[in-house]
Amino acid sequence: VSILIPNKDHTDDLDVCLNSFFERADYQNYEFIIIENNSVLPETFAYYEKIEKEHDNVKVVYWEAGFNYSAINNFGFKFAKGDYIMLLNNDVELITPDIFQSMLGFCMRPEVGIVGAKLLYNDHTVQHAGVLVGAGGLADHVFKGIHEDDPGYMGRAISSQDVSAVTAACLLVKRSVYEEVGGLEDEFQVAFNDVDFCLKVRRCGYLVVYDPYVKLYHYESRSRGAEDNEEKIRRYQCEIDYVRRTWSEIMEKGDPMYNPNLTLVKCDYSLREKENG
């Protein structure tokens, strides 16, 4: 398994992420490809040198253009040796020791292209348990805010299942499938690249699976920052428009993995309220 992690400074977060795998993961046949993206702190590069010396399965590669999450991962993929590719944020921390055994157990099935994990906030509530396409007008994570052990609607939060999309904060994909769909779409510099990627994989006939048995903490977007200035907001809106144009059919007909009688206003699988009361 080749694990791709884009990184710019924030070596404290990255160190927590890497060490959680070194210390807890049962399966050791993996490599980290850290994709350095325009860090400015001298201690960042000192950290890279140190971590590469200490671990022979860590390689740092250098992306010299501006931030584009999709392009950065596609660049890192060129250095990957694994038959399976894991996209991973630098702001996650592994909880489940058998992450690889569990996710590979699904991903090795010929009909499965992508597997996603259950992500938690540090208060043990859910941050991600699959993605609902169409929620909030575009896409959103289901069951956000419920306790990690809460079964959710019909046990869906704690059951493995096919979904339309999962987050790329922790996503496992077959190398052959990544190549078949051409990797991530460069048009999505920051947001919705994972939704687009999953929908491309599903369009090619593969399943996307949510694996609730694998858990990680996700300190969400701590290193990226918020969409809090005019340029970021404009870019974010362009990405929204691109998703709607590219996947207009699913936006019109609805997520095929979701009951049309359920609401898109919330992501808790509650009933859709009747129009006009």
ChimeraX attribute file (.defattr): number of C-alpha atoms within 10 A of each C-alpha:
attribute: neighborCount
match mode: 1-to-1
recipient: residues
	/A:1	22
	/A:2	24
	/A:3	24
	/A:4	27
	/A:5	25
	/A:6	25
	/A:7	25
	/A:8	19
	/A:9	19
	/A:10	17
	/A:11	20
	/A:12	12
	/A:13	18
	/A:14	23
	/A:15	15
	/A:16	16
	/A:17	22
	/A:18	19
	/A:19	13
	/A:20	18
	/A:21	19
	/A:22	14
	/A:23	10
	/A:24	15
	/A:25	17
	/A:26	14
	/A:27	14
	/A:28	12
	/A:29	10
	/A:30	18
	/A:31	20
	/A:32	21
	/A:33	25
	/A:34	23
	/A:35	23
	/A:36	21
	/A:37	20
	/A:38	15
	/A:39	15
	/A:40	10
	/A:41	12
	/A:42	9
	/A:43	13
	/A:44	18
	/A:45	16
	/A:46	11
	/A:47	16
	/A:48	18
	/A:49	13
	/A:50	11
	/A:51	17
	/A:52	14
	/A:53	12
	/A:54	10
	/A:55	12
	/A:56	10
	/A:57	15
	/A:58	18
	/A:59	19
	/A:60	20
	/A:61	15
	/A:62	16
	/A:63	19
	/A:64	12
	/A:65	10
	/A:66	11
	/A:67	15
	/A:68	19
	/A:69	21
	/A:70	22
	/A:71	20
	/A:72	25
	/A:73	22
	/A:74	19
	/A:75	17
	/A:76	22
	/A:77	23
	/A:78	9
	/A:79	15
	/A:80	19
	/A:81	15
	/A:82	16
	/A:83	11
	/A:84	21
	/A:85	24
	/A:86	28
	/A:87	22
	/A:88	21
	/A:89	24
	/A:90	29
	/A:91	25
	/A:92	24
	/A:93	24
	/A:94	23
	/A:95	17
	/A:96	17
	/A:97	17
	/A:98	17
	/A:99	22
	/A:100	21
	/A:101	14
	/A:102	17
	/A:103	23
	/A:104	18
	/A:105	11
	/A:106	23
	/A:107	23
	/A:108	15
	/A:109	10
	/A:110	10
	/A:111	12
	/A:112	20
	/A:113	25
	/A:114	31
	/A:115	33
	/A:116	31
	/A:117	27
	/A:118	24
	/A:119	30
	/A:120	26
	/A:121	19
	/A:122	13
	/A:123	10
	/A:124	15
	/A:125	18
	/A:126	25
	/A:127	24
	/A:128	27
	/A:129	28
	/A:130	30
	/A:131	24
	/A:132	25
	/A:133	26
	/A:134	20
	/A:135	19
	/A:136	14
	/A:137	12
	/A:138	16
	/A:139	20
	/A:140	23
	/A:141	21
	/A:142	23
	/A:143	25
	/A:144	21
	/A:145	15
	/A:146	17
	/A:147	17
	/A:148	23
	/A:149	11
	/A:150	14
	/A:151	14
	/A:152	17
	/A:153	12
	/A:154	9
	/A:155	10
	/A:156	18
	/A:157	27
	/A:158	19
	/A:159	15
	/A:160	17
	/A:161	16
	/A:162	16
	/A:163	23
	/A:164	21
	/A:165	31
	/A:166	30
	/A:167	26
	/A:168	20
	/A:169	23
	/A:170	24
	/A:171	23
	/A:172	28
	/A:173	25
	/A:174	22
	/A:175	20
	/A:176	13
	/A:177	19
	/A:178	20
	/A:179	12
	/A:180	12
	/A:181	16
	/A:182	13
	/A:183	19
	/A:184	23
	/A:185	19
	/A:186	15
	/A:187	17
	/A:188	22
	/A:189	19
	/A:190	17
	/A:191	17
	/A:192	23
	/A:193	21
	/A:194	23
	/A:195	23
	/A:196	19
	/A:197	23
	/A:198	29
	/A:199	21
	/A:200	22
	/A:201	25
	/A:202	19
	/A:203	11
	/A:204	13
	/A:205	12
	/A:206	17
	/A:207	25
	/A:208	28
	/A:209	25
	/A:210	31
	/A:211	24
	/A:212	22
	/A:213	15
	/A:214	21
	/A:215	24
	/A:216	24
	/A:217	21
	/A:218	24
	/A:219	18
	/A:220	17
	/A:221	13
	/A:222	12
	/A:223	17
	/A:224	12
	/A:225	8
	/A:226	10
	/A:227	12
	/A:228	8
	/A:229	8
	/A:230	9
	/A:231	10
	/A:232	13
	/A:233	13
	/A:234	12
	/A:235	16
	/A:236	18
	/A:237	13
	/A:238	14
	/A:239	19
	/A:240	17
	/A:241	12
	/A:242	16
	/A:243	20
	/A:244	17
	/A:245	11
	/A:246	11
	/A:247	14
	/A:248	12
	/A:249	11
	/A:250	14
	/A:251	18
	/A:252	10
	/A:253	10
	/A:254	17
	/A:255	20
	/A:256	12
	/A:257	13
	/A:258	16
	/A:259	12
	/A:260	13
	/A:261	12
	/A:262	15
	/A:263	19
	/A:264	24
	/A:265	14
	/A:266	17
	/A:267	18
	/A:268	18
	/A:269	20
	/A:270	13
	/A:271	13
	/A:272	14
	/A:273	12
	/A:274	8
	/A:275	5
	/A:276	4
	/A:277	4
